[in-house]
Amino acid sequence: MPKGGAKTWYFPDGYLPEKINNGAMEAHEALMLFNVNEKDADILIDIYFSDRDPVKDIAVKVGAERIKTLRLDYPADIGGLEIPPLTQYSIRVRSNVNIVAQFGRLDTTQTNMAYYGCIGYNE
């Protein structure tokens, strides 16, 4: 079994950009989940807010040796939860097996688009 990754990941800087430009690329944030194991990963996602109670235990399955990308502006990807643009939030990801998780943001609100991806804190 691979030893890479971790069972718990944290991403403190969620803040969906506004979709104000109609360019070829759409502003969004995404959570990428990479399962390098030979068995499925059963994952629970908790989303915390600055102004309301958290939404916990959003269930996601990532198949063995697969990757799943969740668009955080698509409610269907995150258990029906709608995160409004410009809302501060944080994410905790919990898995039954070690996974690698990454968070990314594409900001198209300015002429010079910005994309960044980051590996969160894990334990």
N, C-alpha and C positions, 0 to 999 in steps of 0.2 A: 504494500500500500504506500502511496506517496505520502511524504511527511510535510509537504508544503502547505501553506495556508493556515487558517485558523477557524475556530467555530463561532467566534463572535467578532463583529466588525462595527465600528462607529464612524459616522460621517456627520460632523456638526454644522456644516455650512450649506444647507439647502436654501435656495432663494430663487424660485423660477423666474426667468426673465420674461418681460412682456413680449407678446407677438405683435410688434408694431410695424415691421417691415414685411413686404410681400416678396422677398427675394427667393432665390432658388433653395435656400436652406432655412429651416424653421427653428426658431429659438426653442431650446428645451434643456432639461436635465435628464440624465439616465443613470441607472444603477446596473452595472455589469457583474454577473455572478458566474464564476468559473469553477466547475466541479471536475477535478482531476482524478477523482476516485472511480473505482470499478463498480460502485453502487450509487443509487440515486441519493441526492441531497434533499432532505425535507427542511425547508427554510421558513422561518418566521421573521417578518419585518415589522418593526415598531417605528412609528413616525411621531415625533415630539414637536410641539409648537410653543411659541412664546406666549400666546394669548388664549389657549384652550387646552383641554385634556388631550393626552396622546391617543392615537389609534394604534392598538397593539394586535399582534398575532395575525398579520396578513400572511396567509399561507402561499408559498411558492414551491414548486418542485423543479429541480434541475436534474436532468437525467445524468446517468453515469458518463463521465468523460465528455460533457457538453458544457456549453455556455448559454446563458439566458440574459438578454438585455431587457430591462424594464424602463419604459419611458415614464417619468414621473409626472408628466403632463397628460398622460392617457389613463383615466380612471380604471379602465378595464385591466390594465397591467398591474394595478395595486389594489385589488379587492374592491373596486368601485369608489375608492376614496378620491375626491376632487380636491387638489391643492390649488388654491387660487394663485395667480401670478403675484409676485412681490410679497409673498408670505414667507416669513422666516421659519425654517423647520430643521430638524436633525433626524438622522436615521440610525437605528440599531438593527443589525442583521444577525440572526442566530441560526445556526445550522447543526444538524445531527452529525455531520462529518466535516472535516476541514475543507474549506473552500478559499478561493481568492476573490475579493470583492474590490471593485473600483467604481468611483463616482465621476461623472463628467457633466460639464455645462457648455452649451453653445449659446452665446449671447450675440444676437444679431441686431441689437438696439442701436448700434452705432455703425458708421461707415466701415470701420475696420473691425470686422467680426472677431470675436475672441472665443477660443475653445480651450478648456483645460480639463485635464483628468487628474484624479488623485487617488492614491491608495489610502484608505482610512487607517485609523488606529485599530489594532486587533489584539485579542488576548485569547 
